[in-house]
Structures are given as structure tokens and as C-alpha cells.
Amino acid sequence: MTLDLRMLRRRAEQGRLDLRAANFRVLEERDAVASADARIADLEEALSVLQGVAAAVQTQVHGRISAIVTKCLSAIFEDPYSFEIIFEQKRGKTEARLVFRRNGNEVDPLAGSGLGVVDVAAFALRLANLMLSRPPRRRLLVLDEPWKHLSAGHRPAMRLLIEELAKEMGVQFVIVTHSDEFRMGKVVEFEGE
């Protein structure tokens, strides 16, 4: 009987030791959870700050890009389009959708506006990219048949716009074209087959 009593005491003592160890592990895990919760709160705050900065940068860049593109479109077309970049959150990432607007309505750039408008907008986007580059690049755009879909009636306005942009923005344009309307500045002709 004394042997059973000793065995029970040992078991009880071992149970107390196991309970203390378990209580200690519980305290450690609670501290780890509290530390993880604090880290999550810090990361969420950092993410919020970064999202705010990203939104501010997007707004600023959008304003500068859309101003250049809209200016080019307005200089060429009588009933001008405006240009917008719509930022959308998809699959945890920000995506940009390029939009033409006329009279407040969204116009599909390929289906609803004609390829001449797309040519002018593509040129203006290249120009905006050059002007916003950091570090600044040499202000030179080399263009190969950039307005091949622009109707003949709009080409004189495009020529005037190019001359104006060259002076205003200090950009040198090298244009490869078969259109006589875009013969300006120093002209180099190549004989081809």
C-alpha cells in the first residue's frame, strides 16, 4: 500500500510539473500571439500609408499624362476626346484602364473612335512617358509612320502640333514617314526599292 501511495505522489508531483510547464507554454504562446497581433497592426498601418502614397502618385501621374494626351487630341480633332486612366484594384493589384471620353461618355478606343485617334493618343503617351521619365532622358522621340491611320484632313493640325511641341517641350522628333505633310525641319530622303 505504501508503494501505491508513493507512486500516486510521484504521479501527482509529475502532474504538477506538467501543469506548470503547460501554464508556462500558454504564457509564452499568449506573448507570441500578442507580438504577432502588434506586428500585423504595424504592417496594416504601413500598407495603408503605402496605399495612400500610391494613390497620390497615381493621381499626380494621371493628371500629367492625361493633360498631354488630351492636349494632343484636342489640337487635332474638332469634337475632341478627353483621355483618362482609370485605376482599378483587381486580384490584389492595381490595374490601369485607358479610356477616351467624348461628351461625358466613354468611347472604346479601337471600336468607337477610329484608328487615327488611337495613333494620336499612342504618340501622346510616348511623349508623356519621355517627359515623365526619371532620371530625365534626352528629349528625343524616333517615330516610324506614327500617324498612318490619321486622315488627310487632320494631318496639317498634327504637323502644327509637332512643331509646337518641339518648341514648347524641347523635344526633337525624328519621323520616318511617306506623308509629305510631315516634311518639316531637316528632311533626309532615302531611296528605297
C-alpha positions in Angstrom: 0.0 0.0 0.0 2.9 2.4 0.8 4.2 1.6 -2.7 0.9 2.6 -4.2 0.9 5.8 -2.2 4.4 6.7 -3.3 3.5 6.0 -6.9 0.5 8.2 -6.6 2.6 11.0 -5.0 5.1 10.8 -7.9 2.3 10.9 -10.4 0.8 13.9 -8.6 4.2 15.6 -8.5 4.7 14.9 -12.2 1.3 16.2 -12.9 2.0 19.5 -11.1 5.3 19.8 -13.0 3.5 19.1 -16.3 0.8 21.7 -15.4 3.4 24.3 -14.6 5.2 23.6 -17.9 1.9 23.8 -19.7 1.0 27.1 -18.0 4.4 28.5 -18.9 3.9 27.4 -22.6 0.5 29.1 -22.5 2.0 32.3 -21.3 4.7 32.1 -24.0 2.1 31.5 -26.7 0.0 34.4 -25.5 3.0 36.6 -25.7 3.8 35.3 -29.2 0.1 36.0 -30.2 0.2 39.5 -28.8 3.5 40.2 -30.6 2.1 38.8 -33.8 -1.0 40.9 -33.4 1.1 44.0 -32.9 3.2 43.2 -36.0 0.0 42.7 -38.0 -1.3 46.1 -36.8 2.1 47.7 -37.8 2.0 46.0 -41.2 -1.6 47.1 -41.8 -0.7 50.7 -40.9 2.4 50.6 -43.2 0.2 49.1 -46.0 -2.4 51.9 -45.5 0.4 54.5 -45.7 1.8 52.9 -48.9 -1.6 52.7 -50.5 -2.2 56.4 -49.7 1.2 57.3 -51.3 0.5 55.1 -54.3 -2.9 56.8 -54.8 -1.4 60.2 -54.6 1.3 59.3 -57.1 -1.3 57.7 -59.4 -3.4 60.9 -59.2 -0.4 63.1 -60.0 0.9 61.0 -62.8 -2.6 60.5 -64.2 -3.0 64.3 -64.3 0.2 64.9 -66.1 -0.3 62.0 -68.6 -4.0 62.8 -69.3 -3.1 66.5 -69.8 -0.6 65.7 -72.5 -2.8 63.2 -74.3 -5.9 65.4 -74.0 -3.9 68.4 -75.3 -2.8 66.4 -78.4 -6.3 65.0 -79.1 -7.8 68.5 -78.7 -5.3 70.0 -81.1 -6.2 67.6 -83.8 -9.9 66.8 -83.6 -12.8 69.3 -83.8 -15.0 67.5 -81.3 -12.2 66.5 -79.0 -11.8 63.4 -76.9 -10.6 63.6 -73.3 -8.3 60.9 -72.0 -8.4 59.2 -68.6 -6.6 56.5 -66.8 -8.9 54.6 -64.5 -7.1 52.7 -61.8 -8.9 49.6 -60.6 -8.0 47.1 -57.9 -8.1 43.5 -59.3 -6.6 40.4 -57.9 -4.8 42.4 -55.2 -3.1 44.6 -57.8 -3.7 48.0 -59.3 -4.6 47.9 -63.0 -4.8 50.8 -65.3 -7.5 51.1 -67.9 -7.1 53.7 -70.7 -10.3 55.5 -71.6 -11.4 58.0 -74.2 -14.4 60.2 -73.3 -16.5 62.4 -75.6 -19.4 64.4 -74.3 -19.0 62.6 -70.9 -19.4 59.2 -72.5 -16.8 56.5 -72.5 -15.7 55.6 -76.1 -13.9 52.3 -76.9 -10.6 53.5 -78.3 -10.5 50.9 -81.0 -14.1 50.4 -82.0 -15.7 53.8 -81.4 -13.1 56.4 -82.1 -11.2 55.3 -85.2 -7.5 54.4 -85.6 -6.4 58.0 -86.3 -7.4 58.9 -82.7 -5.5 55.9 -81.4 -2.4 56.9 -83.4 -2.5 60.4 -81.9 -3.1 59.0 -78.4 -0.3 56.5 -78.8 2.1 59.3 -79.9 1.0 61.4 -76.9 1.5 58.5 -74.5 5.1 58.1 -75.8 5.7 61.8 -75.4 4.2 61.7 -71.8 6.5 58.7 -71.0 9.5 60.7 -72.2 8.6 63.8 -70.3 7.9 61.9 -67.0 11.0 59.7 -67.2 13.2 59.7 -64.1 16.0 60.2 -64.4 15.3 62.5 -67.3 16.2 61.2 -70.7 17.4 63.0 -73.8 14.3 64.6 -75.2 14.2 62.7 -78.5 11.4 60.6 -80.0 12.1 58.4 -83.0 8.8 57.6 -84.7 8.1 55.3 -87.7 4.9 56.1 -89.5 3.3 57.3 -86.3 0.1 58.7 -87.9 -0.5 56.2 -90.7 -4.2 56.0 -89.8 -4.8 59.7 -89.4 -7.0 61.1 -92.1 -5.5 63.6 -94.6 -7.8 66.4 -93.2 -6.2 66.1 -89.8 -2.6 65.9 -90.9 -2.0 69.7 -91.1 -3.1 70.1 -87.5 -0.8 67.3 -86.5 2.1 69.0 -88.2 1.4 72.2 -86.3 1.1 70.3 -83.1 4.5 68.6 -83.7 6.2 72.0 -84.4 4.6 73.5 -81.2 5.6 70.5 -79.0 9.1 70.7 -80.3 9.4 74.3 -79.2 7.3 74.1 -76.0 8.8 70.9 -74.6 12.2 71.0 -76.2 11.7 67.6 -77.8 13.4 66.6 -81.0 11.3 64.4 -83.3 12.8 62.0 -85.9 9.9 60.9 -88.0 10.1 58.2 -90.7 7.1 58.7 -93.0 5.8 58.6 -96.5 3.4 61.5 -95.9 4.5 64.8 -97.4 2.5 66.7 -94.8 5.1 65.7 -92.2 8.1 67.0 -94.1 9.4 69.7 -91.7 12.7 70.7 -90.1 15.7 69.0 -91.6 14.5 66.4 -94.1 16.6 63.4 -95.1 15.4 61.3 -98.0 16.4 57.7 -98.7 15.8 56.0 -102.0 14.3 52.6 -101.4 13.2 49.7 -103.5 
